[in-house]
Amino acid sequence: MRVVIVMLVLIIALNAEEEKLGGQIAIDRAWIGGDDVNTQGSEIRRARVSLEGKFSPKVEYEVEYSFTGKNHWKDVNIDYQILNNLGIQAGNIKEPIGLEALNSSKNSAFMERSAINTFMKKRKLGVVVQGHYVDGKHHGTLTFGIFGKSLDKLLAKKRDGTSIIGRITYALVHSRDSLVHIGASVGKTKYHSKSMKYSTDAGSHLYNGSLIKSKIKNVTKTKRVGLETAVVNGAFSFQGEYVALKAFNQKDSYDFDGWYGQVSFFLTGEHRKYKVKTAKFSRTKIKKDALQIAFRASKIRLQNKKHNPREKIDFTLAFNYYLKKNIRIMSDYTFAKVMKPSTIKEHVLQIRGLYEF
């Protein structure tokens, strides 16, 4: 199966136009100390290569492979622009639920996503239809998608659920550096009796284990609801989300939810770039070098099989230095606290060198 995929990629590359080869390398170093873990370590957090191109002005493709992590095949898809404001995308793509999850990690002010990321299923094989409405400063999107298992699980012959996801957004765009965004998303996934694990760590991939976790057996379906908002005013930006998930098995149902709120500011005057057609953020335009400071608070609530609560809250302060538009040094300090079932405190200091090409 992998040979077939490689052959398809070669065929695509030979028949495409305006090809672009890219990728990223991220190297992390972390120091972790507290009630649960005292350790330090380094790792190659990400090593990815991608190929983008066009078959025609209306048909684009993207293939991205990761040499790190559990899921090696990232964005592997074809995008067809049916009309100016209507497109369809098929392949291994992200589920259209949540703003943070849809934004690329390359464009984040933080080294890791917030705790609510445990409720997101990342990329799966599916089809998405997205429409874009515009009336002067008013922009809206409506997205609908159907998903199965991921490409990695298909290759490994593993089972997964079938999802139906919808997302609607509205943005009042005053100018390139001034906007207000709101959105909502809903999703339903059906499973063939699957054990589901939800967990979150102290805010670092180098943290070994989970601060809190819950495992529910024989899950037949889950329902997710998400609310999102973002504000950009020049160099300042705010972003926040709330996600609720309900899991069902043959005997009972279980409730999980979480939220985060974050602010960021470019000390050198840059601003976050918003893509109105897809209602998400893209790479910030850097002229020479740039300095950014950001702060995030997040909380997540889980339940175990006996409905006992599991709660964690964390606070992260980030400082980023952009040497160039494609070279960045990131630093995060995170304080994480488990409030239930017992009190545990962790401190995490980490740095990252990120290079994009």
Secondary structure, DSSP 8 states (H G I E B T S, - for coil): -HHHHHHHHHHHHHH-EEEEEEEEEEEEEEEEEESS--EEEEEEEEEEEEEEEEEETTEEEEEEEESSSS--EEEEEEEEEEETTEEEEEEEEE-S--HHHHS-GGG-SSSS--GGGGG---EEEEEEEEEEEEETTEEEEEEEEEE---HHHHHTT----EEEEEEEEEEEEEETTEEEEEEEEEEEEEEEEEEEEEEE-SS-TTS-S-SEEEEEEEEEEEEEEEEEEEEEETTEEEEEEEEEEEEEESS-EEEEEEEEEEEEEETTS---EEETTTTEEE----SS-EEEEEEEEEEEEEE-TT--EEEEEEEEEEEEEEEETTEEEEEEEEEEEEEESS-EEEEEEEEEEEEE-
